Amino acid sequence: MPSLRFRQVHLDFHTSPDIAAIGSQFDKKHWQQTLQRARVNSITCFSK
């Protein structure tokens, strides 16, 4: 039986609110392009 190629990203955010300007330079388009180039099949996000 051939194996299936599956690429999953697991994001677990435990970022301290004491870190000033966290995420202020986040670029949505760059993030999307990175995920597409990496051929990600699934993303699991955990956050509080």
C-alpha positions as CSV (number, residue, x, y, z in Angstrom):
1,M,0.0,0.0,0.0
2,P,1.5,3.4,-1.0
3,S,1.9,5.9,1.8
4,L,0.0,9.2,1.6
5,R,1.9,12.4,1.8
6,F,0.4,14.7,4.3
7,R,1.8,17.9,5.7
8,Q,0.2,19.3,8.8
9,V,1.2,22.5,10.8
10,H,0.3,22.6,14.5
11,L,0.2,26.1,15.9
12,D,-0.1,26.5,19.6
13,F,0.0,30.1,20.9
14,H,1.2,30.7,24.4
15,T,2.5,34.2,23.9
16,S,2.9,36.5,26.9
17,P,0.9,39.7,26.8
18,D,4.0,41.4,28.2
19,I,5.8,41.2,24.9
20,A,5.3,44.6,23.4
21,A,4.0,44.8,19.8
22,I,3.9,41.1,19.3
23,G,2.6,40.3,15.8
24,S,2.7,43.9,14.7
25,Q,4.7,43.1,11.6
26,F,2.6,40.0,10.6
27,D,2.1,39.9,6.9
28,K,-1.0,37.9,5.9
29,K,0.0,37.6,2.3
30,H,3.5,36.4,3.1
31,W,2.0,33.8,5.5
32,Q,-0.4,32.5,2.8
33,Q,2.4,32.3,0.2
34,T,4.6,30.4,2.6
35,L,1.9,27.8,3.4
36,Q,1.2,27.4,-0.3
37,R,4.8,26.9,-1.2
38,A,5.2,24.4,1.6
39,R,2.1,22.5,0.3
40,V,0.5,22.3,3.7
41,N,-2.6,20.1,3.8
42,S,-3.9,20.9,7.2
43,I,-3.4,23.5,10.0
44,T,-4.5,23.0,13.6
45,C,-4.6,26.1,15.8
46,F,-4.9,26.2,19.6
47,S,-5.2,29.5,21.3
48,K,-6.5,31.2,24.4
